[in-house]
Structure formats: C-alpha cells, structure tokens
C-alpha cells in the first residue's frame, strides 16, 4: 500500500511541536527496582494471533523506560492493550537484569494492540514522536544504554513507509533541535517482561518514580492528546 504524501505540515508535526513546548527534560528511569526473575517469554506469535482474531493491529515502539511508554499509550482511545517487554536483541527469553546490562541487544519496548477503526497507525506514530525525545542516542534522560534506544519495530511495509516518511518530515521541518536517531527496523520476537513491569504505574502510583517522572509526563501527554483519550472528548 502506497502512503499518500502531500506538502502540508500535517497534524503529526503540529502536535509534535506543541508537545515539545510543554515537555520538560526527561528524568532518569534509573530508579527501577532490581529483579533477577526472567521474562514470561511471550513471543510475537501469541500477540499477533490475538490481534488477528479481534481484527486489530499491533504497533511496537521503544522509547526509553517502558513504564512511561506503557501508561501513555494506554490513555488513547482505540488502544486495546499495551504490553511491556523486550525485543530487537539476540538473547532468548531475557530477564530484566540481563537487559539492563545493555549486552543482550534488546530494547525496552511496548507492543500496542489497537483498533484501526478508532485510531490509525499514523496517529500512534504522532504519539510516539511526542512521548519521548527521539534525538537522544541510546538514552532517555539519565537512562543510558542501547536498551533505552528509540526504535520503531514495523510489522509490515506500510508501517515502515509511514515511520520513515515522518522521520524525514520532522527532520525537514526541524521539529527538534537535533536530528532524529530513531531506528526503523523489522519486528522480531517479542518477550513479555516480568509481571511486575505490567501496568507498573497503575500498581505503583505512589512510588517516588511514578510521582516525580511518570505522572508529569502523563499529564502533559494527556493535555496534548485530550481529544483522543479514552475518557476525554473522543476521537
């Protein structure tokens, strides 16, 4: 499928610039609790079968700490589920402790199952580019390492084309003060992270990291995307 392109600035770029004016510097996710347990090992096959059965689609993004990314995308109308996990590396069934070493090749990522009749992949890309700083190489704030890299794991040719197109447009429009370093790579095996990582913000809302890092980012995200929220004004 060929993606239609035109010379208009585009909603994604406008919203991206709007959120950039709102976002404060990203704080480290380095307060993450240590855990020696292994991930649940859910792979792409399980998630994709579920998506197909429900006539949904899947987007996979890495944008720093998956605790933040998960909670942000959960807010959007049309998003049915968000799963935190690890992908893009070479070590099978990695644990959180292993991924944190930066030696597995995996990135902290989220599988986002969505209903295309309610929210498009293009709109999810819009949210991705404003939910983190895509110009930081192998880091977000004080979180450093390839596990925190910015990446889009595309599931088909259309997703690849859209992701590549918007990166070029955002760079051309100089939406950021530096060049976007987001990787656009094919989707592979996705390993679901340990249970305590799932719905982390909802289950640990009063924790210092949630109050000082996730909540401010979430509040700003909700402000920009208020018309697309599940409990907002609708799509």
Secondary structure, 3 states (H helix, E strand, C coil): CCCCCCCCCCHHHHHHHHHHHHCCCCCCCCCCCCCCCECCCCCHHHHHHHHHHCCCEEEEEEECCHHHHHHHHHCECCEEEEEEEEECCCCCCCEHHHHHCCCCCCEEEEEEEECCCCCCHHHHHHHHHHHCCCCCCCEECCEECHHHCEEEEECCHHHHHHHHHHHHHHHHCCCCCCCCCCEEEECCCEEECCHHHCCHHHHCCCCHHHHHHHHHHHHHHHHHCHHHECCCCCC
